[in-house]
Amino acid sequence: MLKSNKKNEFTVADLLKHLRQSDSIPALDENVTQLCRMTGNSESAASDLTSVIMRDAALTSRLLGMANSACLRPRNPVKTVSAAVILFGFERIQQLASGLTLFHKHAADIRDKELYRLLVCAYCTGNLAMHLARKLGDSTPEELFVSGLMEQLPRLILANGFPEQYRNMEHLITNEKQSLEQASKQVFGVPFSEITAAIADYWKLHKPDHARANDSPRDAERRQQAISLSVEVTDLLFGNRLAGPTAVGDVSMAIATLLKDKNFSLPDFVGASANGDPNMEQFFKLNEQDLSMMTRIAEWGKVSSTQVANSLTASFQKHTEEPPKEDPPLMMAHFLSELMLAVHKRYKLNDILMIAQEGIFRCMNPECVIAAFIDRDRQYLQGRLYAGHPSGISASRYRVALSEGSRLAAQVMLSRETTIVETTKLQIIDDDSLIHELKLTSVMIAPIIASNRTIGQFFLGRCPAQPPFTSDDSLWISAIASHIGMSFEQIDR
């Protein structure tokens, strides 16, 4: 049991220690830990980020849903992680992916409807902040999704770890009209903002700085207002504070003033935020009409917003998320189309290779895929990009001296033929410890040819639990390799 140093007073360190011991703060899994490390690592690349995300089918599905929301339904929907990374950039996708992963790790463990209400409230806050930022013309509205999410998740964590104290804090807010900071200070002895900062630090997922380097003071203020007003709205909708015509009218007027919109309607605005996000309907069973209705009920103030929110989010509590099943042939056709467009639009080579790696990994289901190219002196074949379920593998370990010609990888460069080997007894590269470490039993190597020269290859491996590669796999990988060859020919021209 947690003991305070004074009555109803703890240090931030005390709170975090108890929350960790009670499993109220979910530990980060390997994928999200890697994502959180990548922003601070100067050697990380967008391809590394893509590789981590696409290992998790559920995260891939959630991220693509969010990316399409953030794009405001683009002419060409974002269907690949690679495209999302290219469109938004490394750090913005890293923030979104990490935030979504942390959010859904909470969802997996919650069984109480009161906690589900807070969970959905946190997501809606992030989504509303992003929607408001977009209306303000902000260049990176996705950053505000993470900020909004991180403003509300600590409520859920406290309610889970300290249910009695959290109820006391809610009582002070709703019945005695104290601010969240005041109520938190009175119950826990620590301001809520300090708890939020400590949790973000524990996860190594800091809220994006509202005042970016190129922002004017006014821009930074507008970003902060967007987050604060989104928190106010969702607190009213989900019963975190007392609703009613005055409270809803005040926040509605503040948003109308911020947007300079005399005809602003809060129910329509909140509903539109759900309408633009596929995740709201798919994962939370809340649509535009549901959130508009919740806003009007909060404005009416005659019914408890908490009870309404508990009722509407009950379906989410019973819902088990399963990533949609994807048809490999249709997916491969899509990726080939994406590659063709990328070649014609003269994307950067690294971006084209990212799309190719993702297509191979998601459609052909290998244990790993490595893209390797000849060095400038044409002496060695050197691995450049890696994607696979085993983490911590460096593509640079895939290396072979072309002059010897005795290794399978070197022989494929000469034969120019896609090769499938059902045994790992053949030596494939100079140091076959990589092959043994990956425990591969079926290997396929496809040459990459540009301007009638073999310039590289794709290496794919499968483990004993997977079926061996087939002639159909050979056709698919050869088609992808030919698109990569064409991209190099574009550069030569």
C-alpha positions as CSV (number, residue, x, y, z in Angstrom):
1,M,0.0,0.0,0.0
2,L,1.3,3.5,-0.8
3,K,2.2,5.6,2.1
4,S,2.4,9.4,1.9
5,N,4.9,11.6,3.6
6,K,2.0,13.8,4.8
7,K,-1.8,13.2,4.9
8,N,-3.0,12.9,1.3
9,E,0.4,14.0,0.0
10,F,2.9,12.1,-2.1
11,T,6.0,13.0,-4.1
12,V,6.0,12.5,-7.8
13,A,8.6,9.7,-7.3
14,D,6.2,8.0,-4.8
15,L,3.3,8.2,-7.3
16,L,5.3,6.8,-10.2
17,K,6.8,4.0,-8.1
18,H,3.3,2.9,-7.0
19,L,1.9,3.2,-10.5
20,R,4.6,1.1,-11.9
21,Q,4.2,-1.6,-9.2
22,S,0.5,-1.7,-9.7
23,D,0.9,-2.0,-13.5
24,S,-1.1,1.2,-14.0
25,I,1.5,2.5,-16.4
26,P,1.9,-0.1,-19.1
27,A,5.5,-1.1,-19.9
28,L,6.7,-0.3,-23.3
29,D,7.1,-3.2,-25.7
30,E,10.1,-3.6,-27.9
31,N,8.6,-1.9,-30.9
32,V,7.5,1.3,-29.1
33,T,10.8,1.4,-27.2
34,Q,12.6,1.4,-30.5
35,L,10.3,4.1,-31.8
36,C,10.9,6.3,-28.8
37,R,14.7,5.9,-29.1
38,M,14.8,6.8,-32.8
39,T,14.2,10.5,-32.6
40,G,17.2,11.1,-30.5
41,N,19.5,8.8,-32.6
42,S,21.1,10.8,-35.4
43,E,21.9,7.6,-37.3
44,S,18.3,6.5,-37.5
45,A,16.6,6.7,-40.9
46,A,13.0,6.8,-42.1
47,S,13.5,3.3,-43.4
48,D,14.4,2.1,-39.9
49,L,11.2,3.7,-38.6
50,T,9.1,2.1,-41.3
51,S,10.7,-1.3,-40.6
52,V,9.7,-1.1,-36.9
53,I,6.1,0.0,-37.6
54,M,5.2,-2.6,-40.2
55,R,6.3,-5.5,-37.9
56,D,3.0,-4.7,-36.0
57,A,-0.1,-5.1,-38.2
58,A,-2.4,-3.5,-35.6
59,L,-0.1,-0.4,-35.3
60,T,0.2,-0.2,-39.1
61,S,-3.6,-0.2,-39.4
62,R,-4.1,2.5,-36.7
63,L,-1.3,4.7,-38.1
64,L,-2.7,4.6,-41.7
65,G,-6.2,5.5,-40.3
66,M,-4.7,8.5,-38.5
67,A,-2.5,9.5,-41.5
68,N,-5.6,9.6,-43.8
69,S,-7.4,11.7,-41.2
70,A,-4.5,14.1,-41.0
71,C,-4.4,14.3,-44.8
72,L,-8.1,15.5,-44.8
73,R,-9.0,12.7,-47.2
74,P,-6.4,13.2,-49.8
75,R,-7.0,12.5,-53.5
76,N,-4.9,9.4,-53.2
77,P,-5.4,7.7,-49.8
78,V,-2.3,6.8,-47.8
79,K,-2.2,3.0,-47.8
80,T,1.5,2.3,-46.9
81,V,3.6,3.2,-43.9
82,S,6.3,4.3,-46.4
83,A,3.9,6.8,-48.0
84,A,3.0,8.2,-44.5
85,V,6.6,8.6,-43.6
86,I,7.4,10.3,-46.9
87,L,4.4,12.6,-46.5
88,F,4.7,13.6,-42.9
89,G,8.4,13.1,-42.1
90,F,10.3,11.0,-39.6
91,E,9.6,12.8,-36.3
92,R,5.9,13.4,-36.9
93,I,5.2,9.8,-37.7
94,Q,7.3,8.7,-34.8
95,Q,5.2,10.8,-32.5
96,L,1.9,9.5,-33.9
97,A,3.0,5.8,-33.8
98,S,4.3,6.0,-30.3
99,G,1.2,7.9,-29.1
100,L,-1.1,5.4,-30.7
101,T,0.8,2.4,-29.3
102,L,0.8,3.7,-25.8
103,F,-2.9,4.5,-26.1
104,H,-3.8,1.0,-27.2
105,K,-1.6,-0.7,-24.6
106,H,-4.0,0.9,-22.1
107,A,-7.0,-0.4,-24.0
108,A,-5.7,-4.0,-23.8
109,D,-5.7,-4.1,-20.0
110,I,-8.8,-2.1,-19.1
111,R,-12.0,-3.9,-18.0
112,D,-13.8,-1.1,-16.1
113,K,-16.3,1.1,-17.9
114,E,-15.2,4.2,-15.9
115,L,-11.7,3.7,-17.1
116,Y,-12.9,3.2,-20.7
117,R,-14.6,6.5,-20.5
118,L,-11.3,8.2,-19.7
119,L,-9.5,6.2,-22.3
120,V,-11.8,7.3,-25.1
121,C,-11.8,10.8,-23.7
122,A,-8.0,10.9,-24.1
123,Y,-8.1,9.8,-27.8
124,C,-11.0,12.3,-28.5
125,T,-8.9,15.1,-27.0
126,G,-6.0,14.4,-29.2
127,N,-8.2,14.1,-32.3
128,L,-10.1,17.3,-31.5
129,A,-6.8,19.2,-30.9
130,M,-5.6,18.0,-34.3
131,H,-8.9,19.0,-36.0
132,L,-8.7,22.4,-34.4
133,A,-5.1,22.9,-35.4
134,R,-6.0,22.0,-39.0
135,K,-8.7,24.6,-39.0
136,L,-6.2,27.1,-37.8
137,G,-3.9,26.3,-40.7
138,D,-1.2,24.7,-38.6
139,S,1.5,23.0,-40.7
140,T,1.9,20.0,-38.4
141,P,-1.5,19.3,-36.8
142,E,-0.5,15.7,-36.0
143,E,1.8,17.0,-33.3
144,L,-1.2,18.3,-31.4
145,F,-2.8,14.9,-31.4
146,V,0.1,13.6,-29.3
147,S,-0.1,16.7,-27.1
148,G,-3.8,16.3,-26.5
149,L,-3.5,12.6,-25.8
150,M,-0.8,13.2,-23.2
151,E,-2.9,15.9,-21.5
152,Q,-5.5,13.3,-20.7
153,L,-3.8,9.9,-20.3
154,P,-2.5,10.7,-16.8
155,R,-6.1,11.0,-15.6
156,L,-6.7,7.4,-16.7
157,I,-3.4,6.3,-15.1
158,L,-4.3,7.9,-11.7
159,A,-7.9,6.5,-11.8
160,N,-6.5,3.1,-12.4
161,G,-3.7,3.3,-9.8
162,F,-5.5,5.4,-7.1
163,P,-9.3,4.8,-7.6
164,E,-10.3,6.3,-4.2
165,Q,-8.1,9.3,-4.4
166,Y,-9.1,9.9,-8.1
167,R,-12.8,9.9,-7.1
168,N,-12.0,12.5,-4.4
169,M,-10.2,14.6,-7.0
170,E,-13.2,14.4,-9.4
171,H,-15.5,15.4,-6.5
172,L,-13.5,18.5,-5.9
173,I,-13.6,19.4,-9.6
174,T,-17.3,18.8,-10.2
175,N,-18.9,19.7,-6.9
176,E,-16.5,22.3,-5.4
177,K,-15.5,23.7,-8.8
178,Q,-11.8,23.5,-8.2
179,S,-9.4,23.5,-11.1
180,L,-7.6,20.2,-12.0
181,E,-4.3,21.6,-10.8
182,Q,-5.9,22.6,-7.4
183,A,-7.7,19.3,-6.9
184,S,-4.6,17.3,-7.8
185,K,-2.5,19.4,-5.4
186,Q,-5.1,18.9,-2.6
187,V,-5.5,15.1,-3.0
188,F,-2.1,14.1,-4.1
189,G,0.1,17.0,-2.9
190,V,1.4,17.3,-6.5
191,P,0.0,19.5,-9.3
192,F,-1.5,17.6,-12.2
193,S,1.0,19.2,-14.7
194,E,3.9,17.7,-12.7
195,I,2.4,14.2,-12.8
196,T,1.8,14.6,-16.6
197,A,5.5,15.6,-17.1
198,A,6.7,12.7,-15.0
199,I,4.7,10.1,-16.9
200,A,5.9,11.5,-20.3
201,D,9.4,11.4,-19.0
202,Y,9.0,7.8,-17.9
203,W,7.8,6.8,-21.4
204,K,10.5,9.1,-23.0
205,L,7.6,10.5,-25.1
206,H,7.7,14.2,-24.4
207,K,4.9,16.3,-25.6
208,P,6.0,18.3,-28.7
209,D,7.1,21.8,-27.9
210,H,4.3,24.2,-28.6
211,A,6.7,27.0,-29.4
212,R,8.6,25.7,-32.5
213,A,11.8,27.5,-33.7
214,N,10.1,29.2,-36.6
215,D,6.9,30.1,-34.7
216,S,5.9,33.6,-33.9
217,P,4.7,34.1,-30.3
218,R,1.2,34.4,-31.7
219,D,1.5,31.0,-33.4
220,A,2.8,29.3,-30.3
221,E,-0.1,30.8,-28.3
222,R,-2.6,29.5,-30.8
223,R,-1.2,26.0,-30.6
224,Q,-1.4,26.1,-26.8
225,Q,-5.0,27.4,-27.0
226,A,-6.0,24.6,-29.4
227,I,-4.8,22.0,-26.9
228,S,-6.3,23.7,-23.8
229,L,-9.7,24.3,-25.5
230,S,-9.8,20.7,-26.7
231,V,-9.2,19.5,-23.2
232,E,-12.0,21.7,-21.9
233,V,-14.4,20.4,-24.5
234,T,-13.8,16.7,-23.9
235,D,-13.8,17.2,-20.1
236,L,-17.4,18.5,-20.5
237,L,-18.4,15.8,-23.0
238,F,-17.0,12.9,-20.9
239,G,-17.9,14.2,-17.4
240,N,-14.5,15.2,-16.1
241,R,-16.1,18.5,-15.1
242,L,-19.6,19.9,-14.5
243,A,-21.3,20.7,-17.8
244,G,-24.2,23.0,-18.6
245,P,-25.1,25.9,-20.9
246,T,-22.7,28.4,-19.3
247,A,-19.7,26.1,-19.4
248,V,-20.4,24.8,-22.9
249,G,-21.2,28.4,-24.1
250,D,-17.9,29.7,-22.7
251,V,-15.7,27.2,-24.5
252,S,-17.8,27.5,-27.6
253,M,-17.3,31.3,-27.7
254,A,-13.6,30.8,-27.1
255,I,-13.2,28.5,-30.0
256,A,-15.3,30.7,-32.3
257,T,-13.1,33.7,-31.3
258,L,-9.9,31.7,-32.0
259,L,-11.3,30.6,-35.4
260,K,-12.8,34.0,-36.1
261,D,-16.1,32.2,-37.1
262,K,-19.3,34.1,-36.2
263,N,-21.4,31.1,-37.3
264,F,-19.4,28.5,-35.2
265,S,-21.4,25.5,-33.9
266,L,-19.7,23.4,-31.3
267,P,-21.9,20.3,-31.9
268,D,-21.1,20.4,-35.6
269,F,-17.4,21.1,-35.0
270,V,-17.0,18.2,-32.6
271,G,-19.0,15.9,-34.8
272,A,-16.8,16.8,-37.8
273,S,-13.7,15.8,-35.9
274,A,-15.0,12.3,-35.7
275,N,-16.2,12.3,-39.3
276,G,-12.6,13.0,-40.5
277,D,-11.0,10.1,-38.5
278,P,-11.6,6.5,-39.5
279,N,-10.3,5.3,-36.1
280,M,-13.3,6.9,-34.3
281,E,-15.8,4.6,-36.0
282,Q,-13.6,1.6,-36.5
283,F,-12.1,1.3,-33.0
284,F,-14.4,3.3,-30.7
285,K,-17.8,2.9,-32.4
286,L,-18.4,6.6,-32.1
287,N,-19.5,8.5,-35.2
288,E,-20.3,12.1,-36.0
289,Q,-23.9,11.9,-34.7
290,D,-22.8,10.4,-31.4
291,L,-20.3,13.2,-30.6
292,S,-22.7,15.9,-31.7
293,M,-25.4,14.4,-29.5
294,M,-22.9,14.3,-26.5
295,T,-22.1,18.0,-27.1
296,R,-25.8,18.9,-27.0
297,I,-26.5,16.8,-23.9
298,A,-23.5,18.5,-22.2
299,E,-24.9,21.9,-23.1
300,W,-28.4,21.0,-21.8
301,G,-26.8,20.0,-18.5
302,K,-29.8,18.1,-17.2
303,V,-28.2,14.6,-17.6
304,S,-24.8,13.4,-16.3
305,S,-22.3,13.6,-19.1
306,T,-20.4,10.8,-17.3
307,Q,-23.4,8.4,-17.6
308,V,-23.9,9.3,-21.2
309,A,-20.2,8.7,-22.0
310,N,-20.2,5.4,-20.1
311,S,-23.2,4.2,-22.1
312,L,-21.7,5.1,-25.5
313,T,-18.3,3.7,-24.8
314,A,-19.6,0.4,-23.5
315,S,-19.5,-1.0,-27.1
316,F,-15.8,-0.1,-27.3
317,Q,-15.1,-2.0,-24.1
318,K,-16.5,-5.2,-25.6
319,H,-14.8,-4.7,-28.9
320,T,-11.6,-6.6,-29.6
321,E,-9.5,-5.0,-32.2
322,E,-8.3,-7.2,-35.0
323,P,-6.4,-5.7,-37.9
324,P,-8.3,-6.2,-41.2
325,K,-7.2,-9.1,-43.2
326,E,-5.3,-8.2,-46.4
327,D,-5.3,-10.1,-49.6
328,P,-1.7,-10.6,-50.7
329,P,-2.2,-10.5,-54.5
330,L,-4.3,-7.3,-54.2
331,M,-1.7,-5.8,-51.9
332,M,1.1,-6.7,-54.2
333,A,-0.8,-5.1,-57.2
334,H,-1.2,-1.9,-55.0
335,F,2.5,-1.8,-54.1
336,L,3.6,-2.3,-57.7
337,S,1.4,0.6,-58.7
338,E,2.9,2.7,-55.8
339,L,6.4,1.9,-57.1
340,M,5.5,2.8,-60.6
341,L,4.1,6.2,-59.5
342,A,7.2,6.8,-57.4
343,V,9.5,6.1,-60.3
344,H,7.6,8.3,-62.6
345,K,7.4,11.1,-60.1
346,R,11.1,10.7,-59.5
347,Y,11.0,10.1,-55.8
348,K,14.3,9.9,-53.9
349,L,15.9,6.4,-54.2
350,N,15.7,5.8,-50.5
351,D,11.9,6.5,-50.5
352,I,11.4,4.1,-53.4
353,L,13.4,1.4,-51.6
354,M,11.2,2.0,-48.5
355,I,8.1,1.3,-50.5
356,A,9.7,-1.8,-52.1
357,Q,10.8,-3.2,-48.7
358,E,7.4,-2.6,-47.2
359,G,5.7,-4.3,-50.2
360,I,7.9,-7.4,-49.9
361,F,7.5,-7.6,-46.1
362,R,3.8,-7.2,-46.0
363,C,2.8,-9.2,-49.1
364,M,5.3,-12.0,-49.1
365,N,5.6,-12.5,-45.3
366,P,9.3,-13.3,-45.1
367,E,11.1,-13.5,-41.8
368,C,13.4,-10.8,-43.1
369,V,14.3,-8.9,-46.3
370,I,17.6,-7.1,-47.1
371,A,18.3,-4.8,-50.0
372,A,22.0,-4.9,-51.0
373,F,24.0,-2.9,-53.6
374,I,27.5,-3.0,-55.1
375,D,29.9,-0.4,-53.6
376,R,31.5,2.3,-55.7
377,D,34.6,0.3,-56.5
378,R,32.4,-2.7,-57.5
379,Q,34.4,-4.9,-55.2
380,Y,31.7,-5.8,-52.6
381,L,27.9,-6.4,-52.4
382,Q,26.8,-4.5,-49.3
383,G,23.5,-4.6,-47.4
384,R,21.8,-1.2,-47.1
385,L,18.3,-1.7,-45.8
386,Y,16.9,-4.4,-43.5
387,A,13.3,-5.2,-42.5
388,G,12.3,-8.2,-40.4
389,H,10.8,-9.6,-37.2
390,P,14.1,-10.0,-35.4
391,S,15.2,-6.6,-34.2
392,G,18.7,-5.2,-33.8
393,I,19.9,-6.7,-37.1
394,S,22.2,-4.5,-39.1
395,A,21.9,-4.7,-42.9
396,S,25.6,-4.0,-43.2
397,R,26.3,-7.6,-42.0
398,Y,25.1,-8.8,-45.4
399,R,28.3,-8.5,-47.3
400,V,30.1,-10.5,-50.0
401,A,33.3,-10.1,-52.0
402,L,32.3,-10.3,-55.7
403,S,35.8,-11.2,-56.9
404,E,35.6,-14.7,-55.3
405,G,32.3,-15.7,-56.9
406,S,32.0,-18.8,-54.7
407,R,29.2,-17.4,-52.5
408,L,25.6,-17.8,-53.6
409,A,24.9,-14.0,-53.4
410,A,27.8,-13.4,-55.8
411,Q,26.7,-16.1,-58.2
412,V,23.2,-14.6,-58.4
413,M,24.9,-11.3,-59.5
414,L,26.5,-13.1,-62.4
415,S,23.5,-15.3,-63.4
416,R,21.0,-12.5,-63.2
417,E,18.4,-15.1,-62.2
418,T,16.2,-15.1,-59.1
419,T,17.3,-18.1,-57.1
420,I,15.5,-20.1,-54.4
421,V,17.4,-22.4,-52.1
422,E,15.7,-24.7,-49.7
423,T,18.7,-25.3,-47.5
424,T,21.2,-23.0,-45.7
425,K,24.1,-25.4,-46.2
426,L,25.4,-23.4,-49.1
427,Q,27.5,-20.4,-48.1
428,I,25.5,-17.3,-49.1
429,I,27.7,-14.4,-48.0
430,D,31.2,-14.0,-46.5
431,D,30.0,-14.3,-42.9
432,D,27.1,-16.7,-42.8
433,S,26.6,-16.2,-39.0
434,L,23.8,-13.8,-40.0
435,I,21.9,-16.5,-41.8
436,H,22.3,-18.9,-38.8
437,E,21.3,-16.2,-36.3
438,L,18.1,-15.6,-38.3
439,K,17.5,-19.4,-38.3
440,L,16.5,-19.3,-42.0
441,T,15.6,-22.5,-43.9
442,S,14.3,-21.1,-47.2
443,V,16.2,-18.3,-49.0
444,M,15.4,-16.4,-52.2
445,I,17.7,-13.9,-53.9
446,A,16.6,-11.6,-56.7
447,P,19.0,-9.5,-58.7
448,I,18.4,-5.8,-59.4
449,I,19.3,-4.8,-62.9
450,A,19.6,-1.3,-64.3
451,S,20.9,-0.3,-67.8
452,N,21.8,-3.9,-68.4
453,R,24.1,-4.0,-65.3
454,T,23.5,-6.0,-62.1
455,I,23.7,-3.4,-59.4
456,G,22.2,-5.1,-56.4
457,Q,19.8,-7.7,-55.0
458,F,17.0,-8.4,-52.7
459,F,17.6,-11.2,-50.1
460,L,14.6,-12.8,-48.5
461,G,14.5,-15.5,-45.8
462,R,11.9,-17.7,-44.1
463,C,12.2,-19.7,-40.9
464,P,11.1,-23.3,-40.3
465,A,7.6,-22.3,-39.2
466,Q,7.0,-20.7,-42.6
467,P,6.5,-22.3,-46.0
468,P,9.4,-22.3,-48.5
469,F,9.5,-19.8,-51.3
470,T,7.6,-20.7,-54.5
471,S,7.7,-19.8,-58.2
472,D,4.9,-17.3,-57.5
473,D,7.1,-15.6,-54.9
474,S,9.8,-15.5,-57.5
475,L,7.6,-13.6,-60.0
476,W,6.6,-11.1,-57.3
477,I,10.1,-10.3,-56.2
478,S,11.3,-10.1,-59.8
479,A,8.6,-7.5,-60.6
480,I,9.6,-5.4,-57.6
481,A,13.3,-5.7,-58.4
482,S,12.6,-4.5,-62.0
483,H,10.9,-1.4,-60.7
484,I,13.9,-0.6,-58.5
485,G,16.1,-1.0,-61.6
486,M,14.0,1.4,-63.5
487,S,14.4,4.0,-60.7
488,F,18.2,3.8,-61.1
489,E,17.9,4.2,-64.8
490,Q,15.9,7.4,-64.3
491,I,18.8,8.8,-62.3
492,D,21.3,7.9,-65.1
493,R,19.2,9.9,-67.5
